[in-house]
Structure formats: C-alpha cells, structure tokens
C-alpha cells in the first residue's frame, strides 16, 4: 500500500498540480517536516506550511510559481523538482509509517484507487466508513490520476493478525449495475475468483463476463 502502479493511463501533471495537492493536504506536509530534517526541499516545505494559514484566513489565491520561489528563497529552477520531491516523499512516508496518517479516533483504511488501468494505493485514517456507490473525493492523488472524485466500488473488511483491516476500492467511473450483476452471477457459479469479484474489475475480466452472459 501507499504506492503507485503504472499500468496504462498516464496523466502528465505540472508543478501547479503538485502545489495544489500539497496545499489541500497540508497535514501531510507537516508529517514530512517532522520526518525529514535535512531534506533539500526544506525551504519550500517551510513556505508551504507557513503560507497555507494565510490562504485560509484571507481567502487569497495561490501566488504563481515565480512569486513563490522568491518568497521561499529558493532558485526558480528548483521549484518544480522540489514540489515533486515533497509530494513523492509523502508517498514514501505513507509506506514506511502509515500510522502517522491516522488520528486517534480514526480507523486505518487502505485505499485502492483505479482510473483507466492506473492504480494508486494509499493508507489513511477515516472516522466514517463510506458505502458502496457513494462518491469519495481525495485531492491528494490528482497529480497522478488527473481527477480527485471517485466512486466506492466496495468496502472489504478482514481480520489480520488479530486486527481489523479495511480496504476501500475506488473507481473513476460510477458503478455499472449490469456488470455488478454479471460479477455476482459469475462469482456464485465459480466462474471468477474472489479477488476478481471483490477487487478492481480488469478489462479482460469485464470482456469475459460479457461473453459468458451475453444473453442475460
């Protein structure tokens, strides 16, 4: 979990995409500051953490990148690289220390996100479990997938080593009730495996279901 699998679709994010994702998820930046003391992007990270409250209190718009590098005291040629380094360092921290992304009253959940074959995994804390079919917005993954609003395909609960583990499977498209019916029928008739039924529906599985029940 907490990683990216490059599997097809590719969104080409720019520096502004990374900046907005970091500003919208400032808590993650704070976790990173406490984790890496001597990072090369320390100056930009400090600026992000100090400027976000100004945006919130004054309803200002984000300054452009040329203004930011002056305020942060970094070379303009570094700002794009620094933004990306901060962003992916948060993903690394999510792999190494997932509990840092969970508050005291929250439940650790595993997000499995699919958008046209591109998959992102991330672990975070939730205090309310989403339900199948609901919308789920998570702006942090927008630089990778190009979108931030998804639909809950299913929520899986399992016990692992004496603890509950919750996996929330998200998809970039609304649930297709017809395909869901075909999946349920195929699963009940042992035509597909459990991981195919409960996980993200792959294109080859989708085609197999349509051929199998073409008269349904």
Secondary structure, DSSP 8 states (H G I E B T S, - for coil): ---EE--S------HHHHHHHHHHTHHHHHHHHHH-SS-TTHHHHHHHHHHHHHHHHH------HHHHHHHHT--HHHHHHHHHHHHHHHHHHHHH-GGGG--TT-EEEEEEEEETTEEEEEEEEESS---TT-EEE-GGGHHHHS--EEEEEEEEEEEETTEEEEEEEEESS---HHHHHHHHHHHHTTSS-HHHHHS---HHHHHHHHHHTTT-
